[in-house]
Amino acid sequence: MSSRSEILGAIQALEKREIHHPGDFKSYKATQDLVGDFKNSLSIVGAICIEAENKQKAEARLSEIYPDLLRYTSHDVVTNGLELEAVDVLEIDGLFGVAENGAIWLSDQFLPNRVAPFICQHLVIYVAKSEIVATLHEAYERLDGHYADFALFLSGPSKTADIEQSLVIGAHGARSLTIILT
Amino acid sequence: MLNHAEASEKFIEDAERTTWHDETLWFVRSKRDKVSKLLPEWEALREQASLIKDHTLANLGQYLIEFESNAQKNGIKVHWAKDAQEHNEIVHSIISKHGGKALVKSKSMLTEECHLNEFLTKKGVEVVDTDLGERIVQFRNEVPSHIVLPAIHLKKEDVGETFHEFLGTPKGNKDPQFLTEAARQHLRGYFLGANVAITGVNFAVAETGEFVVCTNEGNADMGAHLAKVHIACMGIEKMIPKRKDLGVFLRLLARSATGQLITTYSSHFAKPRKGQEMHIILVDNGRTRQLARDEFRNSLKCIRCAACFNTCPVYRRSGGHSYHQPVAGPIGSILAPNFDKSANVDLPFASTLCGSCSNVCPVKINIHEQLWFWRQDLMKDGLAPLGKSLSMKGMAFMFSNPTIFKMAGYMGRLVMRFAPFIVNNSFNPWFKQREMPEAPKESFQSWYKNRK
């Protein structure tokens, strides 16, 4: 007998218990200030936030934050992720943000490569102020029916506290994260 | 092997370090309290998570089949393993096909449970743990002492020494920033060169056939997106029915674990990238046995946040290694006897039954009750140490016999007042690190009877 049928057989041999799924969860109160809450969450998770109407206006601030660094802005697909190892600053588009935790939904349809937001030294993500939802429940509501081959919620720069609980920014992924709210 | 009490005794020899360990974990627990109280729906979320898991466990077979079929449609190869041995063999057979000599692995408690590293090392495969804490303990030939904070038993001086030995960092440098940077450079080389990446799984969604992996460091993604082969290993209890359920669990997980709003990365893997092979291994290893036990089934709801570790007065003062199990703490103590009753007979007793673990559990597992159920089960099987079963029998006799109870109380007070050395000696474990209390002159009963 295969392990599959052995495992499923052991489960099916158990007494049937009727327990229903509780249904979708609704968060208690919708926030009044999505952008304000989102910015607050970004500061908690260690991201830099810049408000700028468009990419041109963000330019000046970006060259201040990342002077003399190679910025990679192309959305063209890069088949071999290893080629992105040399990227200092990667600029990408986020689909929407989540106010309660500063997370941004990134889908591989809009990334040069899946590894791009991890392998670059610094990450810049553009998010529109009109594209912020309150909680993860609204986020999954919005994603209903939209499937990506790979996607993620990204909140803040990569971090670790594995040495004596001291927070260090820049573990394996991006050393800094700048969000440009347009 | 030392039992929990013996190993704890070693741990607390260094009082300063024990205090640091205790206070640091309590700090993490306090952060959890702070962020959880910011959500007015926190208790409702816990209830919801618990109900979803109840429902999933009651329909586990159906959800596993649904997940398998959707994952296969997505192009993921699905394997089933009934035990640790089969899991390890499946991993090895996949690696052998690709001729990999080194692989990168992000955190997976399941692979710790299956002792995958040992198995692969014996077969000549080098496993590189890429979570910083896990890499530190791997260098030191130790095991993680905490499922979320694997190196919490170490001080920065220890890490500095270890990195000096293995990574050539300057002797005496113990700066966390510097040491983390050294590990980043060291591990980047492995990420860029690895053929095979292994990750754990936090949640597997039956509805879509995708799985979610949560990290703060980004190590799971660095490995999985660069390697030609991605193997994800999961216990069958990691299943959830629908994608919308993820909202509930992702809101609870990081808040409960470290007091963060969410982990830095919550990656949703649905399909392999072009030219990549993606495998998922569904592992039983005793889980169906636990599923059949009414009183212990709830332990399978666990999402491995370790909130019960951080709150536990025993864990905080005895350290993870005293539990001699890959998953330590209160949850580990109710999971371990399912693997081997006699080897883990000490663990359900490594608790004060204060119930703090159950109160912080984001999926509402009745951990402290299960500890107590296991104690009864182990005593019934005659596995408890002779001293414990004899003293229990003695106490049962005394408490059911009022005359003897009164006499024993009288004798006890007499001894403690006039011959305290009879109890205040090293043969009495209750005297270790404690002063025995001053004995009252009379019992409560006699005071009550004689009161004016």
Interface residues (C-beta under 8 A of the other chain):
Chain A: S2 S3 R4 E6 I7 L8 A10 I11 Q12 L14 R17 E18 I19 H20 H21 P22 D24 F25 S27 Y28 K29 S41 I44 V45 T79 G81 L82 E85 V98 E100 N101 G102 A103 D108 N113 R114 V115 F118 I119 T135 L136 H137 A139 Y140 E141 L143 D144 Y147 A148 D149 F150 A151 L152 F153 L154 S155 G156 P157 S158 K159 T160 A161 D162 I163 E164 Q165 S166 V168 G170 A171 H172 G173 A174
Chain B: T24 F27 V28 P40 E41 A44 L45 Q48 L51 I52 D54 H55 A58 N59 L60 G61 L64 I65 N74 W80 A81 K82 E86 T130 D131 L132 G133 I136 L149 P150 A151 I152 L154 K155 K156 V159 P176 Q177 L179 T180 E181 R184 L187 R188 F191 L192 T208 N216 E217 G218 N219 D221 M222 H225 L226 I236 P241 K242 R243 K244 L246 G247 V248 L250 R251 T258 Q260 L261 I262 T263 T264 Y265 S266 S267 H268 F269 A270 K271 R273 K274 L282 D284 T288 R289 L291 A292
